[in-house]
Amino acid sequence: MILKEEENSAGASSEGLSGPPGAGKSTFIECLGKMLTERKHKVSVLAVDPSSSTSGGSLLGDKTRMTELSRDTNAYIRPSPTRGTLGGVTRTTNEAILLCEGGGYDVVLVETVGVGQSEFAVADMVDMFVLLLPPAGGDELQGIKRGIIEMADLVAINKADGDLVVPARRIQAEYISAMKLLRKRSKVWRPKVMRISAKTGEGISDMWDKMTEFRDLMLTSGWGNALSSEILHNFGCWKIKCGEIK
Ligand SMILES: Nc1nc2c(ncn2[C@@H]2O[C@H](COP(=O)(O)OP(=O)(O)OP(=O)(O)O)[C@@H](O)[C@H]2O)c(=O)[nH]1
């Protein structure tokens, strides 16, 4: 694979990834993460566990996930999800993002299950927010809040392979129409809806190109600076809420 030098020159970026259980988040991170480490990126993966603040349980931590990426020396996967209140989760995740970026990881993926409140907090602390959805509508997506779709800079319809290609196309068309009606988050970017297969790898490279395009646009348009100040502002607000800044 050809190393894209320019990709690595623009500094670190953080990407939030959310989606309902079973959408294929681990499979996707494994696939994207391996592609990126092959391209000489250093990738860290932070899991935010929304169940921890309510039930004390763990949706994300109980199974072996991303086995190949976890053996990759250019990847770091935070082994266990953060526990505690949402404020605590947010604070430690924010700090972990900064630590990873400072530690030379130029891609920081923050994963959360899109059924609670944590994805809203995550969307506020990353440079780009990606929603991963299965090729299904209606009941299966009931847990996904409309508000979280509004936060998405990019929606990826996963599992667009085999028999699921046709439903994936349909869902993609539905989301493209639906998202036209949503409030725009940015003046310079219209959220994209793409079809991918984390299993076969199809569409993943194109998706990363779109993510890179987004980041470049944010940097060149100055909108990214506004976003960074917003991220810092949100971080500050959380610290105040957590009683760290009086
Ligand atoms: N056909 C197909 N199956 C996939 C794809 N990606 C993931 N899967 C399957 O979907 C199931 C769930 O995938 P995971 O990656 O564990 O999903 P997840 O979103 O991390 O799930 P949670 O950890 O429960 O939130 C597994 O059986 C995967 O093999 C894909 O692109 N195509």
The ligand as an SDF file (V2000), in Angstrom:
LIG
                    3D

 32 34  0  0  0  0  0  0  0  0999 V2000
  -21.9330   -9.1220    6.5940 N   0  0  0  0  0  0  0  0  0  0  0  0
  -21.2540   -8.2950    7.4040 C   0  0  0  0  0  0  0  0  0  0  0  0
  -21.2240   -8.5460    8.7270 N   0  0  0  0  0  0  0  0  0  0  0  0
  -20.5270   -7.6960    9.5140 C   0  0  0  0  0  0  0  0  0  0  0  0
  -19.8490   -6.5600    8.9980 C   0  0  0  0  0  0  0  0  0  0  0  0
  -19.2740   -5.8890   10.0220 N   0  0  0  0  0  0  0  0  0  0  0  0
  -19.5780   -6.5830   11.1460 C   0  0  0  0  0  0  0  0  0  0  0  0
  -20.3340   -7.6670   10.8310 N   0  0  0  0  0  0  0  0  0  0  0  0
  -20.8590   -8.6750   11.7620 C   0  0  0  0  0  0  0  0  0  0  0  0
  -21.7950   -8.0620   12.6370 O   0  0  0  0  0  0  0  0  0  0  0  0
  -21.6810   -8.6020   13.9410 C   0  0  0  0  0  0  0  0  0  0  0  0
  -21.4340   -7.4930   14.9590 C   0  0  0  0  0  0  0  0  0  0  0  0
  -20.1800   -6.9110   14.6780 O   0  0  0  0  0  0  0  0  0  0  0  0
  -19.3320   -6.1430   15.7900 P   0  0  0  0  0  0  0  0  0  0  0  0
  -18.1520   -5.5740   15.1030 O   0  0  0  0  0  0  0  0  0  0  0  0
  -19.1040   -7.0040   16.9680 O   0  0  0  0  0  0  0  0  0  0  0  0
  -20.3820   -5.0010   16.1720 O   0  0  0  0  0  0  0  0  0  0  0  0
  -20.3110   -3.9040   17.3150 P   0  0  0  0  0  0  0  0  0  0  0  0
  -21.0560   -2.7150   16.7780 O   0  0  0  0  0  0  0  0  0  0  0  0
  -18.9050   -3.6920   17.7500 O   0  0  0  0  0  0  0  0  0  0  0  0
  -21.1310   -4.5840   18.4240 O   0  0  0  0  0  0  0  0  0  0  0  0
  -21.1840   -4.2120   20.0140 P   0  0  0  0  0  0  0  0  0  0  0  0
  -19.8020   -4.4400   20.5290 O   0  0  0  0  0  0  0  0  0  0  0  0
  -22.1990   -5.1920   20.5150 O   0  0  0  0  0  0  0  0  0  0  0  0
  -21.6160   -2.7930   20.1090 O   0  0  0  0  0  0  0  0  0  0  0  0
  -20.5650   -9.6380   13.8870 C   0  0  0  0  0  0  0  0  0  0  0  0
  -21.1260  -10.9060   13.7060 O   0  0  0  0  0  0  0  0  0  0  0  0
  -19.7600   -9.2340   12.6640 C   0  0  0  0  0  0  0  0  0  0  0  0
  -19.1010  -10.3140   12.0410 O   0  0  0  0  0  0  0  0  0  0  0  0
  -19.8940   -6.3380    7.5720 C   0  0  0  0  0  0  0  0  0  0  0  0
  -19.3410   -5.4050    7.0170 O   0  0  0  0  0  0  0  0  0  0  0  0
  -20.6090   -7.2490    6.8370 N   0  0  0  0  0  0  0  0  0  0  0  0
  1  2  1  0
  2  3  2  0
  2 32  1  0
  3  4  1  0
  4  5  2  0
  4  8  1  0
  5  6  1  0
  5 30  1  0
  6  7  2  0
  7  8  1  0
  8  9  1  0
  9 10  1  0
  9 28  1  0
 10 11  1  0
 11 12  1  0
 11 26  1  0
 12 13  1  0
 13 14  1  0
 14 15  2  0
 14 16  1  0
 14 17  1  0
 17 18  1  0
 18 19  2  0
 18 20  1  0
 18 21  1  0
 21 22  1  0
 22 23  2  0
 22 24  1  0
 22 25  1  0
 26 27  1  0
 26 28  1  0
 28 29  1  0
 30 31  2  0
 30 32  1  0
M  END
$$$$
